């Protein structure tokens, strides 16, 4: 089985398209930033990240 994964679109400080990836590692949540470790999110993208974190918290909670 593949691990649960969510990708949230964002931009880097130079305006290039990037993504923040949210993973579940057993009972822990892993945020993987885009290359360069900076992410610029719009209000809508922030809401997408919020939804992804809520879902991943449920999955991680079931693993503990």
PDB file of N, CA, C, O and CB in Angstrom:
ATOM      1  N   UNK A   1       0.843  -1.185   0.000  1.00  0.00           N
ATOM      2  CA  UNK A   1       0.000   0.000   0.000  1.00  0.00           C
ATOM      3  C   UNK A   1       0.885   1.244   0.000  1.00  0.00           C
ATOM      4  O   UNK A   1       1.901   1.280   0.694  1.00  0.00           O
ATOM      5  CB  UNK A   1      -0.957   0.001   1.222  1.00  0.00           C
ATOM      6  N   UNK A   2       0.513   2.246  -0.761  1.00  0.00           N
ATOM      7  CA  UNK A   2       1.277   3.486  -0.770  1.00  0.00           C
ATOM      8  C   UNK A   2       0.840   4.360   0.395  1.00  0.00           C
ATOM      9  O   UNK A   2      -0.295   4.282   0.867  1.00  0.00           O
ATOM     10  CB  UNK A   2       1.102   4.235  -2.110  1.00  0.00           C
ATOM     11  N   UNK A   3       1.757   5.181   0.837  1.00  0.00           N
ATOM     12  CA  UNK A   3       1.446   6.056   1.961  1.00  0.00           C
ATOM     13  C   UNK A   3       0.497   7.158   1.530  1.00  0.00           C
ATOM     14  O   UNK A   3       0.562   7.614   0.388  1.00  0.00           O
ATOM     15  CB  UNK A   3       2.726   6.658   2.549  1.00  0.00           C
ATOM     16  N   UNK A   4      -0.390   7.598   2.426  1.00  0.00           N
ATOM     17  CA  UNK A   4      -1.272   8.725   2.087  1.00  0.00           C
ATOM     18  C   UNK A   4      -0.432   9.968   1.789  1.00  0.00           C
ATOM     19  O   UNK A   4       0.550  10.245   2.477  1.00  0.00           O
ATOM     20  CB  UNK A   4      -2.276   9.013   3.247  1.00  0.00           C
ATOM     21  N   UNK A   5      -0.827  10.701   0.767  1.00  0.00           N
ATOM     22  CA  UNK A   5      -0.051  11.865   0.341  1.00  0.00           C
ATOM     23  C   UNK A   5      -1.000  12.941  -0.173  1.00  0.00           C
ATOM     24  O   UNK A   5      -1.931  12.659  -0.927  1.00  0.00           O
ATOM     25  CB  UNK A   5       0.984  11.476  -0.753  1.00  0.00           C
ATOM     26  N   UNK A   6      -0.753  14.155   0.241  1.00  0.00           N
ATOM     27  CA  UNK A   6      -1.505  15.314  -0.235  1.00  0.00           C
ATOM     28  C   UNK A   6      -0.503  16.308  -0.782  1.00  0.00           C
ATOM     29  O   UNK A   6       0.556  16.507  -0.188  1.00  0.00           O
ATOM     30  CB  UNK A   6      -2.380  15.953   0.902  1.00  0.00           C
ATOM     31  N   UNK A   7      -0.815  16.931  -1.896  1.00  0.00           N
ATOM     32  CA  UNK A   7       0.035  17.974  -2.476  1.00  0.00           C
ATOM     33  C   UNK A   7      -0.768  19.259  -2.550  1.00  0.00           C
ATOM     34  O   UNK A   7      -1.896  19.274  -3.042  1.00  0.00           O
ATOM     35  CB  UNK A   7       0.563  17.563  -3.890  1.00  0.00           C
ATOM     36  N   UNK A   8      -0.182  20.324  -2.061  1.00  0.00           N
ATOM     37  CA  UNK A   8      -0.834  21.635  -2.073  1.00  0.00           C
ATOM     38  C   UNK A   8       0.010  22.560  -2.938  1.00  0.00           C
ATOM     39  O   UNK A   8       1.183  22.800  -2.652  1.00  0.00           O
ATOM     40  CB  UNK A   8      -1.007  22.214  -0.615  1.00  0.00           C
ATOM     41  N   UNK A   9      -0.597  23.069  -3.985  1.00  0.00           N
ATOM     42  CA  UNK A   9       0.121  23.972  -4.874  1.00  0.00           C
ATOM     43  C   UNK A   9       0.505  25.262  -4.171  1.00  0.00           C
ATOM     44  O   UNK A   9      -0.210  25.745  -3.293  1.00  0.00           O
ATOM     45  CB  UNK A   9      -0.717  24.280  -6.096  1.00  0.00           C
ATOM     46  N   UNK A  10       1.640  25.808  -4.569  1.00  0.00           N
ATOM     47  CA  UNK A  10       2.106  27.088  -4.031  1.00  0.00           C
ATOM     48  C   UNK A  10       3.099  27.663  -5.037  1.00  0.00           C
ATOM     49  O   UNK A  10       3.222  27.149  -6.148  1.00  0.00           O
ATOM     50  CB  UNK A  10       2.764  26.920  -2.597  1.00  0.00           C
ATOM     51  N   UNK A  11       3.784  28.692  -4.667  1.00  0.00           N
ATOM     52  CA  UNK A  11       4.822  29.293  -5.489  1.00  0.00           C
ATOM     53  C   UNK A  11       6.061  29.491  -4.632  1.00  0.00           C
ATOM     54  O   UNK A  11       5.972  29.571  -3.407  1.00  0.00           O
ATOM     55  CB  UNK A  11       4.346  30.637  -6.105  1.00  0.00           C
ATOM     56  N   UNK A  12       7.207  29.571  -5.274  1.00  0.00           N
ATOM     57  CA  UNK A  12       8.406  29.946  -4.535  1.00  0.00           C
ATOM     58  C   UNK A  12       8.504  31.468  -4.543  1.00  0.00           C
ATOM     59  O   UNK A  12       7.683  32.127  -5.181  1.00  0.00           O
ATOM     60  CB  UNK A  12       9.690  29.288  -5.154  1.00  0.00           C
ATOM     61  N   UNK A  13       9.483  32.041  -3.855  1.00  0.00           N
ATOM     62  CA  UNK A  13       9.574  33.508  -3.807  1.00  0.00           C
ATOM     63  C   UNK A  13       9.764  34.176  -5.179  1.00  0.00           C
ATOM     64  O   UNK A  13       9.597  35.389  -5.312  1.00  0.00           O
ATOM     65  CB  UNK A  13      10.715  33.902  -2.911  1.00  0.00           C
ATOM     66  N   UNK A  14      10.114  33.376  -6.194  1.00  0.00           N
ATOM     67  CA  UNK A  14      10.321  33.913  -7.532  1.00  0.00           C
ATOM     68  C   UNK A  14       9.102  33.724  -8.439  1.00  0.00           C
ATOM     69  O   UNK A  14       9.156  34.030  -9.631  1.00  0.00           O
ATOM     70  CB  UNK A  14      11.529  33.260  -8.160  1.00  0.00           C
ATOM     71  N   UNK A  15       7.997  33.216  -7.866  1.00  0.00           N
ATOM     72  CA  UNK A  15       6.757  33.064  -8.612  1.00  0.00           C
ATOM     73  C   UNK A  15       6.627  31.767  -9.392  1.00  0.00           C
ATOM     74  O   UNK A  15       5.665  31.593 -10.139  1.00  0.00           O
ATOM     75  CB  UNK A  15       6.618  34.185  -9.540  1.00  0.00           C
ATOM     76  N   UNK A  16       7.585  30.848  -9.232  1.00  0.00           N
ATOM     77  CA  UNK A  16       7.506  29.573  -9.958  1.00  0.00           C
ATOM     78  C   UNK A  16       6.552  28.632  -9.226  1.00  0.00           C
ATOM     79  O   UNK A  16       6.483  28.622  -7.997  1.00  0.00           O
ATOM     80  CB  UNK A  16       8.919  28.921 -10.101  1.00  0.00           C
ATOM     81  N   UNK A  17       5.816  27.840 -10.013  1.00  0.00           N
ATOM     82  CA  UNK A  17       4.899  26.860  -9.434  1.00  0.00           C
ATOM     83  C   UNK A  17       5.668  25.809  -8.650  1.00  0.00           C
ATOM     84  O   UNK A  17       6.653  25.256  -9.141  1.00  0.00           O
ATOM     85  CB  UNK A  17       4.055  26.193 -10.530  1.00  0.00           C
ATOM     86  N   UNK A  18       5.217  25.533  -7.428  1.00  0.00           N
ATOM     87  CA  UNK A  18       5.814  24.518  -6.566  1.00  0.00           C
ATOM     88  C   UNK A  18       4.682  23.837  -5.807  1.00  0.00           C
ATOM     89  O   UNK A  18       3.511  24.137  -6.038  1.00  0.00           O
ATOM     90  CB  UNK A  18       6.871  25.142  -5.580  1.00  0.00           C
ATOM     91  N   UNK A  19       5.021  22.925  -4.907  1.00  0.00           N
ATOM     92  CA  UNK A  19       4.014  22.249  -4.082  1.00  0.00           C
ATOM     93  C   UNK A  19       4.603  21.911  -2.724  1.00  0.00           C
ATOM     94  O   UNK A  19       5.786  21.592  -2.603  1.00  0.00           O
ATOM     95  CB  UNK A  19       3.497  20.968  -4.779  1.00  0.00           C
ATOM     96  N   UNK A  20       3.763  21.986  -1.711  1.00  0.00           N
ATOM     97  CA  UNK A  20       4.081  21.475  -0.375  1.00  0.00           C
ATOM     98  C   UNK A  20       3.427  20.101  -0.311  1.00  0.00           C
ATOM     99  O   UNK A  20       2.244  19.959  -0.622  1.00  0.00           O
ATOM    100  CB  UNK A  20       3.565  22.449   0.800  1.00  0.00           C
ATOM    101  N   UNK A  21       4.182  19.105   0.086  1.00  0.00           N
ATOM    102  CA  UNK A  21       3.649  17.749   0.184  1.00  0.00           C
ATOM    103  C   UNK A  21       3.442  17.407   1.649  1.00  0.00           C
ATOM    104  O   UNK A  21       4.293  17.696   2.491  1.00  0.00           O
ATOM    105  CB  UNK A  21       4.596  16.721  -0.495  1.00  0.00           C
ATOM    106  N   UNK A  22       2.306  16.789   1.949  1.00  0.00           N
ATOM    107  CA  UNK A  22       1.966  16.383   3.308  1.00  0.00           C
ATOM    108  C   UNK A  22       1.853  14.853   3.305  1.00  0.00           C
ATOM    109  O   UNK A  22       1.084  14.285   2.529  1.00  0.00           O
ATOM    110  CB  UNK A  22       0.623  17.069   3.805  1.00  0.00           C
ATOM    111  N   UNK A  23       2.622  14.194   4.176  1.00  0.00           N
ATOM    112  CA  UNK A  23       2.651  12.737   4.254  1.00  0.00           C
ATOM    113  C   UNK A  23       2.318  12.266   5.655  1.00  0.00           C
ATOM    114  O   UNK A  23       2.374  13.037   6.613  1.00  0.00           O
ATOM    115  CB  UNK A  23       4.016  12.204   3.831  1.00  0.00           C
ATOM    116  N   UNK A  24       1.970  10.990   5.767  1.00  0.00           N
ATOM    117  CA  UNK A  24       1.775  10.350   7.067  1.00  0.00           C
ATOM    118  C   UNK A  24       2.864   9.302   7.230  1.00  0.00           C
ATOM    119  O   UNK A  24       3.039   8.446   6.363  1.00  0.00           O
ATOM    120  CB  UNK A  24       0.342   9.709   7.191  1.00  0.00           C
ATOM    121  N   UNK A  25       3.590   9.364   8.324  1.00  0.00           N
ATOM    122  CA  UNK A  25       4.592   8.364   8.673  1.00  0.00           C
ATOM    123  C   UNK A  25       4.169   7.771  10.009  1.00  0.00           C
ATOM    124  O   UNK A  25       4.453   8.329  11.068  1.00  0.00           O
ATOM    125  CB  UNK A  25       6.047   8.983   8.742  1.00  0.00           C
ATOM    126  N   UNK A  26       3.490   6.635   9.944  1.00  0.00           N
ATOM    127  CA  UNK A  26       2.871   6.003  11.113  1.00  0.00           C
ATOM    128  C   UNK A  26       1.925   6.985  11.787  1.00  0.00           C
ATOM    129  O   UNK A  26       0.862   7.278  11.239  1.00  0.00           O
ATOM    130  CB  UNK A  26       3.949   5.514  12.114  1.00  0.00           C
ATOM    131  N   UNK A  27       2.279   7.502  12.960  1.00  0.00           N
ATOM    132  CA  UNK A  27       1.394   8.427  13.672  1.00  0.00           C
ATOM    133  C   UNK A  27       1.923   9.859  13.633  1.00  0.00           C
ATOM    134  O   UNK A  27       1.557  10.688  14.466  1.00  0.00           O
ATOM    135  CB  UNK A  27       1.221   7.978  15.121  1.00  0.00           C
ATOM    136  N   UNK A  28       2.796  10.146  12.646  1.00  0.00           N
ATOM    137  CA  UNK A  28       3.376  11.487  12.536  1.00  0.00           C
ATOM    138  C   UNK A  28       3.028  12.103  11.192  1.00  0.00           C
ATOM    139  O   UNK A  28       2.819  11.398  10.205  1.00  0.00           O
ATOM    140  CB  UNK A  28       4.904  11.439  12.718  1.00  0.00           C
ATOM    141  N   UNK A  29       2.968  13.415  11.169  1.00  0.00           N
ATOM    142  CA  UNK A  29       2.693  14.168   9.949  1.00  0.00           C
ATOM    143  C   UNK A  29       4.011  14.758   9.459  1.00  0.00           C
ATOM    144  O   UNK A  29       4.759  15.353  10.234  1.00  0.00           O
ATOM    145  CB  UNK A  29       1.621  15.293  10.195  1.00  0.00           C
ATOM    146  N   UNK A  30       4.290  14.588   8.163  1.00  0.00           N
ATOM    147  CA  UNK A  30       5.531  15.087   7.571  1.00  0.00           C
ATOM    148  C   UNK A  30       5.178  16.137   6.521  1.00  0.00           C
ATOM    149  O   UNK A  30       4.434  15.854   5.582  1.00  0.00           O
ATOM    150  CB  UNK A  30       6.370  13.921   6.940  1.00  0.00           C
ATOM    151  N   UNK A  31       5.709  17.345   6.678  1.00  0.00           N
ATOM    152  CA  UNK A  31       5.551  18.404   5.680  1.00  0.00           C
ATOM    153  C   UNK A  31       6.836  18.477   4.869  1.00  0.00           C
ATOM    154  O   UNK A  31       7.915  18.676   5.428  1.00  0.00           O
ATOM    155  CB  UNK A  31       5.224  19.787   6.351  1.00  0.00           C
ATOM    156  N   UNK A  32       6.727  18.319   3.568  1.00  0.00           N
ATOM    157  CA  UNK A  32       7.882  18.386   2.683  1.00  0.00           C
ATOM    158  C   UNK A  32       7.767  19.675   1.877  1.00  0.00           C
ATOM    159  O   UNK A  32       6.891  19.801   1.021  1.00  0.00           O
ATOM    160  CB  UNK A  32       7.968  17.126   1.745  1.00  0.00           C
ATOM    161  N   UNK A  33       8.654  20.632   2.151  1.00  0.00           N
ATOM    162  CA  UNK A  33       8.570  21.902   1.427  1.00  0.00           C
ATOM    163  C   UNK A  33       9.107  21.746   0.005  1.00  0.00           C
ATOM    164  O   UNK A  33       9.770  20.758  -0.311  1.00  0.00           O
ATOM    165  CB  UNK A  33       9.351  23.004   2.175  1.00  0.00           C
ATOM    166  N   UNK A  34       8.817  22.719  -0.840  1.00  0.00           N
ATOM    167  CA  UNK A  34       9.375  22.681  -2.189  1.00  0.00           C
ATOM    168  C   UNK A  34      10.885  22.919  -2.148  1.00  0.00           C
ATOM    169  O   UNK A  34      11.416  23.370  -1.133  1.00  0.00           O
ATOM    170  CB  UNK A  34       8.689  23.730  -3.088  1.00  0.00           C
ATOM    171  N   UNK A  35      11.577  22.617  -3.252  1.00  0.00           N
ATOM    172  CA  UNK A  35      13.020  22.907  -3.295  1.00  0.00           C
ATOM    173  C   UNK A  35      13.281  24.358  -2.923  1.00  0.00           C
ATOM    174  O   UNK A  35      12.553  25.256  -3.347  1.00  0.00           O
ATOM    175  CB  UNK A  35      13.599  22.605  -4.697  1.00  0.00           C
ATOM    176  N   UNK A  36      14.303  24.582  -2.145  1.00  0.00           N
ATOM    177  CA  UNK A  36      14.617  25.926  -1.678  1.00  0.00           C
ATOM    178  C   UNK A  36      13.980  26.227  -0.340  1.00  0.00           C
ATOM    179  O   UNK A  36      14.255  27.269   0.254  1.00  0.00           O
ATOM    180  CB  UNK A  36      14.173  26.943  -2.691  1.00  0.00           C
ATOM    181  N   UNK A  37      13.119  25.319   0.154  1.00  0.00           N
ATOM    182  CA  UNK A  37      12.498  25.398   1.475  1.00  0.00           C
ATOM    183  C   UNK A  37      11.689  26.668   1.726  1.00  0.00           C
ATOM    184  O   UNK A  37      11.564  27.112   2.868  1.00  0.00           O
ATOM    185  CB  UNK A  37      13.550  25.288   2.511  1.00  0.00           C
ATOM    186  N   UNK A  38      11.144  27.248   0.666  1.00  0.00           N
ATOM    187  CA  UNK A  38      10.249  28.395   0.819  1.00  0.00           C
ATOM    188  C   UNK A  38       8.979  28.142   0.035  1.00  0.00           C
ATOM    189  O   UNK A  38       9.018  27.618  -1.078  1.00  0.00           O
ATOM    190  CB  UNK A  38      10.928  29.706   0.349  1.00  0.00           C
ATOM    191  N   UNK A  39       7.864  28.512   0.617  1.00  0.00           N
ATOM    192  CA  UNK A  39       6.581  28.366  -0.072  1.00  0.00           C
ATOM    193  C   UNK A  39       5.774  29.632   0.147  1.00  0.00           C
ATOM    194  O   UNK A  39       5.636  30.104   1.276  1.00  0.00           O
ATOM    195  CB  UNK A  39       5.799  27.110   0.435  1.00  0.00           C
ATOM    196  N   UNK A  40       5.245  30.176  -0.927  1.00  0.00           N
ATOM    197  CA  UNK A  40       4.381  31.351  -0.874  1.00  0.00           C
ATOM    198  C   UNK A  40       2.990  30.875  -1.246  1.00  0.00           C
ATOM    199  O   UNK A  40       2.763  30.426  -2.369  1.00  0.00           O
ATOM    200  CB  UNK A  40       4.883  32.505  -1.836  1.00  0.00           C
ATOM    201  N   UNK A  41       2.047  30.971  -0.298  1.00  0.00           N
ATOM    202  CA  UNK A  41       0.694  30.473  -0.518  1.00  0.00           C
ATOM    203  C   UNK A  41      -0.302  31.621  -0.562  1.00  0.00           C
ATOM    204  O   UNK A  41      -0.216  32.575   0.211  1.00  0.00           O
ATOM    205  CB  UNK A  41       0.303  29.477   0.575  1.00  0.00           C
ATOM    206  N   UNK A  42      -1.250  31.507  -1.487  1.00  0.00           N
ATOM    207  CA  UNK A  42      -2.361  32.452  -1.534  1.00  0.00           C
ATOM    208  C   UNK A  42      -3.349  32.072  -0.433  1.00  0.00           C
ATOM    209  O   UNK A  42      -3.169  31.056   0.240  1.00  0.00           O
ATOM    210  CB  UNK A  42      -3.053  32.455  -2.945  1.00  0.00           C
ATOM    211  N   UNK A  43      -4.372  32.869  -0.251  1.00  0.00           N
ATOM    212  CA  UNK A  43      -5.396  32.548   0.742  1.00  0.00           C
ATOM    213  C   UNK A  43      -6.045  31.211   0.405  1.00  0.00           C
ATOM    214  O   UNK A  43      -6.249  30.382   1.292  1.00  0.00           O
ATOM    215  CB  UNK A  43      -6.464  33.665   0.812  1.00  0.00           C
ATOM    216  N   UNK A  44      -6.372  30.995  -0.869  1.00  0.00           N
ATOM    217  CA  UNK A  44      -6.991  29.731  -1.283  1.00  0.00           C
ATOM    218  C   UNK A  44      -6.063  28.547  -1.072  1.00  0.00           C
ATOM    219  O   UNK A  44      -6.509  27.481  -0.650  1.00  0.00           O
ATOM    220  CB  UNK A  44      -7.404  29.800  -2.742  1.00  0.00           C
ATOM    221  N   UNK A  45      -4.792  28.717  -1.356  1.00  0.00           N
ATOM    222  CA  UNK A  45      -3.828  27.643  -1.154  1.00  0.00           C
ATOM    223  C   UNK A  45      -3.646  27.343   0.332  1.00  0.00           C
ATOM    224  O   UNK A  45      -3.420  26.194   0.713  1.00  0.00           O
ATOM    225  CB  UNK A  45      -2.485  28.009  -1.789  1.00  0.00           C
ATOM    226  N   UNK A  46      -3.744  28.367   1.163  1.00  0.00           N
ATOM    227  CA  UNK A  46      -3.680  28.158   2.604  1.00  0.00           C
ATOM    228  C   UNK A  46      -4.858  27.317   3.077  1.00  0.00           C
ATOM    229  O   UNK A  46      -4.711  26.457   3.946  1.00  0.00           O
ATOM    230  CB  UNK A  46      -3.655  29.501   3.341  1.00  0.00           C
ATOM    231  N   UNK A  47      -6.016  27.571   2.503  1.00  0.00           N
ATOM    232  CA  UNK A  47      -7.199  26.760   2.846  1.00  0.00           C
ATOM    233  C   UNK A  47      -7.012  25.318   2.400  1.00  0.00           C
ATOM    234  O   UNK A  47      -7.428  24.398   3.104  1.00  0.00           O
ATOM    235  CB  UNK A  47      -8.471  27.350   2.200  1.00  0.00           C
ATOM    236  N   UNK A  48      -6.391  25.104   1.239  1.00  0.00           N
ATOM    237  CA  UNK A  48      -6.104  23.745   0.774  1.00  0.00           C
ATOM    238  C   UNK A  48      -5.151  23.038   1.722  1.00  0.00           C
ATOM    239  O   UNK A  48      -5.327  21.857   2.021  1.00  0.00           O
ATOM    240  CB  UNK A  48      -5.515  23.771  -0.639  1.00  0.00           C
ATOM    241  N   UNK A  49      -4.144  23.756   2.193  1.00  0.00           N
ATOM    242  CA  UNK A  49      -3.204  23.181   3.163  1.00  0.00           C
ATOM    243  C   UNK A  49      -3.925  22.835   4.459  1.00  0.00           C
ATOM    244  O   UNK A  49      -3.665  21.789   5.054  1.00  0.00           O
ATOM    245  CB  UNK A  49      -2.042  24.159   3.443  1.00  0.00           C
ATOM    246  N   UNK A  50      -4.824  23.699   4.899  1.00  0.00           N
ATOM    247  CA  UNK A  50      -5.608  23.449   6.106  1.00  0.00           C
ATOM    248  C   UNK A  50      -6.426  22.165   5.960  1.00  0.00           C
ATOM    249  O   UNK A  50      -6.464  21.338   6.871  1.00  0.00           O
ATOM    250  CB  UNK A  50      -6.534  24.642   6.403  1.00  0.00           C
ATOM    251  N   UNK A  51      -7.080  22.006   4.807  1.00  0.00           N
ATOM    252  CA  UNK A  51      -7.873  20.791   4.568  1.00  0.00           C
ATOM    253  C   UNK A  51      -6.987  19.550   4.537  1.00  0.00           C
ATOM    254  O   UNK A  51      -7.340  18.515   5.102  1.00  0.00           O
ATOM    255  CB  UNK A  51      -8.652  20.910   3.247  1.00  0.00           C
ATOM    256  N   UNK A  52      -5.837  19.655   3.876  1.00  0.00           N
ATOM    257  CA  UNK A  52      -4.916  18.509   3.807  1.00  0.00           C
ATOM    258  C   UNK A  52      -4.424  18.131   5.201  1.00  0.00           C
ATOM    259  O   UNK A  52      -4.348  16.947   5.528  1.00  0.00           O
ATOM    260  CB  UNK A  52      -3.712  18.830   2.888  1.00  0.00           C
ATOM    261  N   UNK A  53      -4.091  19.120   6.021  1.00  0.00           N
ATOM    262  CA  UNK A  53      -3.621  18.836   7.382  1.00  0.00           C
ATOM    263  C   UNK A  53      -4.724  18.210   8.224  1.00  0.00           C
ATOM    264  O   UNK A  53      -4.447  17.326   9.034  1.00  0.00           O
ATOM    265  CB  UNK A  53      -3.115  20.118   8.055  1.00  0.00           C
ATOM    266  N   UNK A  54      -5.961  18.645   8.052  1.00  0.00           N
ATOM    267  CA  UNK A  54      -7.068  18.044   8.798  1.00  0.00           C
ATOM    268  C   UNK A  54      -7.248  16.580   8.402  1.00  0.00           C
ATOM    269  O   UNK A  54      -7.466  15.726   9.261  1.00  0.00           O
ATOM    270  CB  UNK A  54      -8.374  18.828   8.553  1.00  0.00           C
ATOM    271  N   UNK A  55      -7.158  16.289   7.102  1.00  0.00           N
ATOM    272  CA  UNK A  55      -7.298  14.908   6.649  1.00  0.00           C
ATOM    273  C   UNK A  55      -6.147  14.040   7.134  1.00  0.00           C
ATOM    274  O   UNK A  55      -6.355  12.919   7.596  1.00  0.00           O
ATOM    275  CB  UNK A  55      -7.381  14.858   5.131  1.00  0.00           C
ATOM    276  N   UNK A  56      -4.933  14.565   7.025  1.00  0.00           N
ATOM    277  CA  UNK A  56      -3.766  13.778   7.430  1.00  0.00           C
ATOM    278  C   UNK A  56      -3.755  13.547   8.937  1.00  0.00           C
ATOM    279  O   UNK A  56      -3.261  12.518   9.399  1.00  0.00           O
ATOM    280  CB  UNK A  56      -2.473  14.479   6.997  1.00  0.00           C
ATOM    281  N   UNK A  57      -4.290  14.482   9.705  1.00  0.00           N
ATOM    282  CA  UNK A  57      -4.374  14.288  11.156  1.00  0.00           C
ATOM    283  C   UNK A  57      -5.302  13.118  11.481  1.00  0.00           C
ATOM    284  O   UNK A  57      -5.045  12.353  12.410  1.00  0.00           O
ATOM    285  CB  UNK A  57      -4.873  15.580  11.853  1.00  0.00           C
ATOM    286  N   UNK A  58      -6.377  12.986  10.713  1.00  0.00           N
ATOM    287  CA  UNK A  58      -7.281  11.849  10.913  1.00  0.00           C
ATOM    288  C   UNK A  58      -6.564  10.532  10.612  1.00  0.00           C
ATOM    289  O   UNK A  58      -6.658   9.581  11.387  1.00  0.00           O
ATOM    290  CB  UNK A  58      -8.535  11.989  10.022  1.00  0.00           C
ATOM    291  N   UNK A  59      -5.860  10.478   9.503  1.00  0.00           N
ATOM    292  CA  UNK A  59      -5.141   9.270   9.120  1.00  0.00           C
ATOM    293  C   UNK A  59      -4.060   8.928  10.146  1.00  0.00           C
ATOM    294  O   UNK A  59      -3.929   7.773  10.552  1.00  0.00           O
ATOM    295  CB  UNK A  59      -4.519   9.439   7.730  1.00  0.00           C
ATOM    296  N   UNK A  60      -3.295   9.923  10.559  1.00  0.00           N
ATOM    297  CA  UNK A  60      -2.239   9.694  11.540  1.00  0.00           C
ATOM    298  C   UNK A  60      -2.824   9.274  12.883  1.00  0.00           C
ATOM    299  O   UNK A  60      -2.247   8.441  13.581  1.00  0.00           O
ATOM    300  CB  UNK A  60      -1.383  10.953  11.707  1.00  0.00           C
ATOM    301  N   UNK A  61      -3.968   9.848  13.247  1.00  0.00           N
ATOM    302  CA  UNK A  61      -4.619   9.473  14.507  1.00  0.00           C
ATOM    303  C   UNK A  61      -5.059   8.031  14.514  1.00  0.00           C
ATOM    304  O   UNK A  61      -5.021   7.378  15.557  1.00  0.00           O
ATOM    305  CB  UNK A  61      -5.808  10.360  14.769  1.00  0.00           C
ATOM    306  N   UNK A  62      -5.480   7.516  13.368  1.00  0.00           N
ATOM    307  CA  UNK A  62      -5.877   6.108  13.277  1.00  0.00           C
ATOM    308  C   UNK A  62      -4.676   5.178  13.361  1.00  0.00           C
ATOM    309  O   UNK A  62      -4.817   4.014  13.736  1.00  0.00           O
ATOM    310  CB  UNK A  62      -6.635   5.855  11.981  1.00  0.00           C
ATOM    311  N   UNK A  63      -3.492   5.685  13.013  1.00  0.00           N
ATOM    312  CA  UNK A  63      -2.280   4.858  13.029  1.00  0.00           C
ATOM    313  C   UNK A  63      -1.694   4.727  14.434  1.00  0.00           C
ATOM    314  O   UNK A  63      -0.891   3.831  14.694  1.00  0.00           O
ATOM    315  CB  UNK A  63      -1.231   5.446  12.088  1.00  0.00           C
ATOM    316  N   UNK A  64      -2.094   5.619  15.337  1.00  0.00           N
ATOM    317  CA  UNK A  64      -1.485   5.586  16.683  1.00  0.00           C
ATOM    318  C   UNK A  64      -2.220   4.638  17.597  1.00  0.00           C
ATOM    319  O   UNK A  64      -1.846   4.486  18.760  1.00  0.00           O
ATOM    320  CB  UNK A  64      -1.468   6.979  17.305  1.00  0.00           C
TER     321      UNK A  64
END
